């Protein structure tokens, strides 16, 4: 999985397309807006607490995504590669949700900042399992979309 440090012109549709540049740009987008909210919120207010909580969440997600993108997957383990891809998909989609209240903001990149889809991660894992002759893994992978409630 490439870890390009810039924001690509390709649309993000799968976790394998997320770059550290995307993570940084989207994280900073949200943090700038929460800083504005904190300046306007009275000390100790519910709005201030909400903004602080969102900031902490965004910082955690961007940290996790950066770590996932910087650490290469174990080339010998299809399961580790799948777990890494699913973690990237999940954390990216949570970061997208955190930014969603500002999705109509002119600085929000509506074309690029999209929820990722599980399909590519599952297809890649199925290919790995098929190459390894792992029938049990293939059966499990076919059931994953139903268990997470997301179309593959």
C-alpha positions as semicolon CSV with decimal commas, in nm:
position;residue;x (nm);y (nm);z (nm)
1;X;0,000;0,000;0,000
2;X;0,148;0,334;-0,099
3;X;0,187;0,599;0,164
4;X;0,205;0,907;-0,051
5;X;0,266;1,217;0,155
6;X;0,060;1,438;-0,073
7;X;-0,309;1,464;-0,147
8;X;-0,365;1,271;-0,466
9;X;-0,597;1,384;-0,743
10;X;-0,755;1,038;-0,749
11;X;-1,079;0,996;-0,560
12;X;-1,061;0,802;-0,235
13;X;-1,295;0,508;-0,260
14;X;-1,093;0,234;-0,092
15;X;-0,866;0,234;0,211
16;X;-0,571;0,148;-0,010
17;X;-0,608;0,491;-0,174
18;X;-0,583;0,693;0,148
19;X;-0,252;0,878;0,182
20;X;-0,091;1,046;0,481
21;X;-0,146;1,375;0,296
22;X;-0,521;1,304;0,291
23;X;-0,519;1,225;0,661
24;X;-0,329;1,541;0,747
25;X;-0,549;1,763;0,526
26;X;-0,878;1,626;0,656
27;X;-0,761;1,626;1,018
28;X;-0,646;1,987;0,994
29;X;-0,970;2,083;0,823
30;X;-1,170;1,960;1,124
31;X;-0,926;2,095;1,384
32;X;-0,940;2,445;1,234
33;X;-1,317;2,445;1,261
34;X;-1,318;2,317;1,618
35;X;-1,065;2,587;1,714
36;X;-1,312;2,846;1,584
37;X;-1,590;2,685;1,785
38;X;-1,376;2,688;2,100
39;X;-1,302;3,058;2,062
40;X;-1,674;3,134;2,038
41;X;-1,785;2,896;2,316
42;X;-1,813;3,018;2,674
43;X;-1,569;2,849;2,913
44;X;-1,709;2,523;3,046
45;X;-2,001;2,522;2,802
46;X;-2,144;2,213;2,635
47;X;-2,032;2,349;2,298
48;X;-1,678;2,389;2,428
49;X;-1,672;2,038;2,572
50;X;-1,809;1,899;2,245
51;X;-1,540;2,078;2,043
52;X;-1,267;1,950;2,279
53;X;-1,400;1,596;2,253
54;X;-1,410;1,616;1,874
55;X;-1,055;1,752;1,867
56;X;-0,931;1,463;2,080
57;X;-1,110;1,212;1,859
58;X;-0,971;1,362;1,539
59;X;-0,617;1,372;1,681
60;X;-0,647;1,005;1,782
61;X;-0,781;0,901;1,441
62;X;-0,517;1,095;1,250
63;X;-0,246;0,946;1,471
64;X;-0,378;0,593;1,418
65;X;-0,411;0,641;1,043
66;X;-0,062;0,786;1,015
67;X;0,079;0,490;1,207
68;X;-0,112;0,238;0,992
69;X;0,006;0,407;0,674
70;X;0,369;0,428;0,785
71;X;0,401;0,069;0,905
72;X;0,417;-0,184;0,624
73;X;0,194;-0,487;0,637
74;X;0,358;-0,821;0,701
75;X;0,404;-0,962;0,348
76;X;0,382;-1,316;0,481
77;X;0,045;-1,277;0,647
78;X;-0,275;-1,224;0,450
79;X;-0,463;-1,188;0,778
80;X;-0,234;-0,908;0,900
81;X;-0,267;-0,726;0,568
82;X;-0,647;-0,759;0,583
83;X;-0,658;-0,638;0,944
84;X;-0,444;-0,337;0,850
85;X;-0,662;-0,253;0,549
86;X;-0,981;-0,283;0,753
87;X;-0,831;-0,065;1,028
88;X;-0,746;0,202;0,769
89;X;-1,097;0,181;0,620
90;X;-1,257;0,208;0,962
91;X;-1,043;0,495;1,094
92;X;-1,074;0,692;0,768
93;X;-1,452;0,652;0,768
94;X;-1,468;0,773;1,131
95;X;-1,258;1,076;1,037
96;X;-1,498;1,144;0,748
97;X;-1,790;1,126;0,993
98;X;-1,616;1,375;1,224
99;X;-1,583;1,616;0,930
100;X;-1,933;1,558;0,792
101;X;-2,100;1,857;0,967
102;X;-1,879;2,081;0,749
103;X;-1,930;1,888;0,425
104;X;-2,093;2,192;0,261
105;X;-1,802;2,419;0,359
106;X;-1,629;2,554;0,046
107;X;-1,296;2,415;0,170
108;X;-1,436;2,063;0,216
109;X;-1,305;1,842;-0,066
110;X;-1,633;1,674;-0,160
111;X;-1,475;1,491;-0,451
112;X;-1,191;1,335;-0,253
113;X;-1,311;1,305;0,106
114;X;-1,550;1,014;0,071
115;X;-1,624;0,710;0,283
116;X;-1,416;0,414;0,174
117;X;-1,562;0,083;0,067
118;X;-1,477;-0,254;0,208
119;X;-1,470;-0,429;-0,129
120;X;-1,107;-0,377;-0,229
121;X;-0,973;-0,495;0,105
122;X;-1,185;-0,808;0,090
123;X;-1,099;-0,884;-0,272
124;X;-0,728;-0,851;-0,199
125;X;-0,762;-1,080;0,103
126;X;-0,959;-1,333;-0,103
127;X;-0,683;-1,337;-0,364
128;X;-0,425;-1,397;-0,091
129;X;-0,632;-1,676;0,063
130;X;-0,690;-1,839;-0,277
131;X;-0,316;-1,831;-0,354
132;X;-0,249;-1,993;-0,018
133;X;-0,523;-2,255;-0,075
134;X;-0,692;-2,147;0,249
135;X;-1,055;-2,256;0,200
136;X;-1,152;-2,162;0,557
137;X;-1,030;-1,804;0,502
138;X;-1,215;-1,784;0,170
139;X;-1,543;-1,888;0,335
140;X;-1,495;-1,640;0,618
141;X;-1,412;-1,356;0,376
142;X;-1,725;-1,422;0,172
143;X;-1,933;-1,381;0,489
144;X;-1,769;-1,056;0,606
145;X;-1,992;-0,810;0,411
146;X;-2,304;-0,959;0,573
147;X;-2,149;-0,948;0,921
148;X;-2,052;-0,579;0,897
149;X;-2,368;-0,472;0,718
150;X;-2,182;-0,317;0,426
151;X;-2,201;-0,425;0,064
152;X;-1,873;-0,554;-0,066
